[in-house]
Amino acid sequence: MQALRAAGAGEVELHGYTHLHPDVRAWATSSDRYDAIAWYRELGPAAEAKLAALPLEAHPLTRGIDEIRHFFGVSPTTLICPGDEWTPKALVRALDLGISLVSTYYLGLRHDNRFCWTTYVCSPYLDQPGAGWFTAGVPVVGYFHDRDPSLEGIGWVGRWLDRWREAGARKLMDFRELAAAVGRRLRLDDGSLGTHLTVTGREAPALVRPLEVLLRVSGKRPPSRLALHLDEHELSLEVCPLDGELARVTIPVWP
């Protein structure tokens, strides 16, 4: 995992702490501990009473983040709840801990102090590629479990990624890059002093790769350069013209 991270080929995110019900003693003495799914839904409704009784530092999300920080030196941006089960209180805790995205079959995006859900960003299984997933023109989240490559070999992942590319995928990004992009607000102003792009989002994760932005200056061709206001920084960016009124600028990774 560290080698993949060092190569820029992936990142670690938050999947709870153990995947197991937080009352470990109750699980260990239960006759259905290997059969009842609720024991393996760490943040689900069946665990809510136990979670409410825990101090904040013992909450599974807190402990999971602490472990990721300890072993990987990074704070996670995204929560994937065990078994896709959670309660409103679990999501409030995730907000308090600075989580930017919640990924289930749909995607929850942090907006100030709440998560807003989009039903257009879907999460099909990795072995379900299809051009139809890209109709909305928004990201598609592919997921799989370690069971698949452990049974089929690591080539299983590569083969299905190739199939996704054949279906129309053009770019692969991890959740950190996505959170860094969608956590920012962009405003384009075209005045007497020229075209000015303002980008805000101090609470968003830092950019890990340059961010490409499409822009349109209505009624005229885009300028050759524009001024960028990025937090407290002022930059001048080259504008790459596309078709008609459309153009593209690339926001650099800023220290």
URKA-V843733 format. One record per residue. N is the residue number from 1. RES is the residue in one letter. SS is DSSP state (@ for helix, = for strand, . for the rest). PHI is phi as a letter, one per 20 degrees, with the letter a starting at -180 (none if undefined). BURIAL is # if it has 16 or more other ideal C-beta (glycine too) atoms within 10 Angstrom, else .. Layout:
n = [N,N]
res = [RES,RES]
ss = [SS,SS]
phi = [PHI,PHI]
burial = [BURIAL,BURIAL]
//
This chain:
n = [1,2,3,4,5,6,7,8,9,10,11,12,13,14,15,16,17,18,19,20,21,22,23,24,25,26,27,28,29,30,31,32,33,34,35,36,37,38,39,40,41,42,43,44,45,46,47,48,49,50,51,52,53,54,55,56,57,58,59,60,61,62,63,64,65,66,67,68,69,70,71,72,73,74,75,76,77,78,79,80,81,82,83,84,85,86,87,88,89,90,91,92,93,94,95,96,97,98,99,100,101,102,103,104,105,106,107,108,109,110,111,112,113,114,115,116,117,118,119,120,121,122,123,124,125,126,127,128,129,130,131,132,133,134,135,136,137,138,139,140,141,142,143,144,145,146,147,148,149,150,151,152,153,154,155,156,157,158,159,160,161,162,163,164,165,166,167,168,169,170,171,172,173,174,175,176,177,178,179,180,181,182,183,184,185,186,187,188,189,190,191,192,193,194,195,196,197,198,199,200,201,202,203,204,205,206,207,208,209,210,211,212,213,214,215,216,217,218,219,220,221,222,223,224,225,226,227,228,229,230,231,232,233,234,235,236,237,238,239,240,241,242,243,244,245,246,247,248,249,250,251,252,253,254,255]
res = [M,Q,A,L,R,A,A,G,A,G,E,V,E,L,H,G,Y,T,H,L,H,P,D,V,R,A,W,A,T,S,S,D,R,Y,D,A,I,A,W,Y,R,E,L,G,P,A,A,E,A,K,L,A,A,L,P,L,E,A,H,P,L,T,R,G,I,D,E,I,R,H,F,F,G,V,S,P,T,T,L,I,C,P,G,D,E,W,T,P,K,A,L,V,R,A,L,D,L,G,I,S,L,V,S,T,Y,Y,L,G,L,R,H,D,N,R,F,C,W,T,T,Y,V,C,S,P,Y,L,D,Q,P,G,A,G,W,F,T,A,G,V,P,V,V,G,Y,F,H,D,R,D,P,S,L,E,G,I,G,W,V,G,R,W,L,D,R,W,R,E,A,G,A,R,K,L,M,D,F,R,E,L,A,A,A,V,G,R,R,L,R,L,D,D,G,S,L,G,T,H,L,T,V,T,G,R,E,A,P,A,L,V,R,P,L,E,V,L,L,R,V,S,G,K,R,P,P,S,R,L,A,L,H,L,D,E,H,E,L,S,L,E,V,C,P,L,D,G,E,L,A,R,V,T,I,P,V,W,P]
ss = [.,@,@,@,@,@,.,.,.,.,.,.,.,=,.,.,.,.,.,.,.,.,.,@,@,@,@,@,.,.,.,.,.,.,.,.,@,@,@,@,.,.,.,.,@,@,@,@,@,@,@,@,@,.,.,@,@,@,.,@,@,@,@,@,@,@,@,@,@,@,@,@,.,.,.,.,.,=,=,.,.,@,@,@,.,.,.,@,@,@,@,@,@,@,@,@,.,.,.,.,=,=,=,.,.,.,=,=,=,=,=,.,.,=,=,=,=,=,.,.,.,.,.,.,=,.,.,.,.,.,@,@,@,@,.,.,.,.,.,.,.,.,=,.,.,@,@,@,@,@,@,@,.,.,@,@,@,@,@,@,@,@,@,@,@,@,@,.,.,.,.,.,.,.,@,@,@,@,@,@,@,@,.,.,=,=,=,=,=,=,=,.,.,=,=,=,=,=,=,=,.,.,.,.,.,.,.,.,.,.,=,=,=,=,=,=,.,.,.,.,.,.,.,.,=,=,=,=,=,=,.,.,=,=,=,=,=,=,.,=,=,.,.,.,.,=,=,=,=,=,=,.,.,.,.]
phi = [none,f,f,f,f,f,e,m,d,r,b,e,c,e,c,m,d,c,m,d,g,f,e,f,f,f,f,f,d,e,f,d,f,d,d,e,g,g,f,d,c,g,d,e,g,f,e,f,f,f,f,f,e,e,f,g,f,d,f,g,f,f,f,f,f,g,f,f,f,f,e,d,m,b,e,f,d,c,d,d,f,g,m,l,d,b,c,g,f,f,f,f,f,f,f,f,e,n,f,e,c,c,d,c,f,d,c,e,d,f,c,l,d,b,d,d,e,d,e,e,e,d,c,f,f,f,e,c,f,a,f,f,f,e,g,f,m,c,f,c,e,e,c,a,d,f,f,f,f,f,e,e,n,f,f,g,f,f,f,f,f,f,f,f,f,f,e,p,f,d,b,d,c,e,f,f,f,f,f,f,f,f,e,d,d,c,c,d,d,c,c,f,e,o,e,c,d,d,c,c,q,f,e,f,g,f,f,d,b,g,d,e,c,e,b,c,d,f,n,b,f,f,f,f,b,b,e,d,d,d,l,e,d,c,c,d,d,f,d,e,f,d,e,m,e,e,b,c,c,d,e,f,f,d,g]
burial = [.,.,.,.,.,.,.,.,.,.,#,#,#,#,#,#,#,.,.,#,#,#,#,.,.,.,#,.,.,.,.,.,.,.,.,.,.,.,#,#,#,#,#,#,.,#,#,#,.,.,#,.,.,.,.,.,.,.,#,#,#,#,#,#,#,.,.,#,.,.,.,.,.,.,.,#,#,#,#,#,#,#,#,.,#,#,#,.,.,#,#,.,#,#,#,.,#,.,#,#,#,#,#,#,.,.,#,#,#,#,.,.,.,.,#,.,.,.,.,.,#,#,#,#,.,#,.,.,#,.,.,.,#,.,.,.,.,.,#,#,#,#,.,.,.,.,.,.,.,.,.,.,.,.,.,#,#,.,.,#,.,.,.,#,.,.,.,.,#,.,.,.,.,#,#,#,#,#,#,#,#,#,#,#,.,.,.,.,.,#,.,.,.,.,#,.,#,.,#,.,#,.,.,#,#,.,#,#,.,.,#,.,#,.,#,.,#,.,.,.,.,#,.,.,.,#,#,#,.,#,.,.,.,.,.,.,#,.,#,.,.,.,.,.,.,.,#,.,#,.,#,.,.,.,.]
//
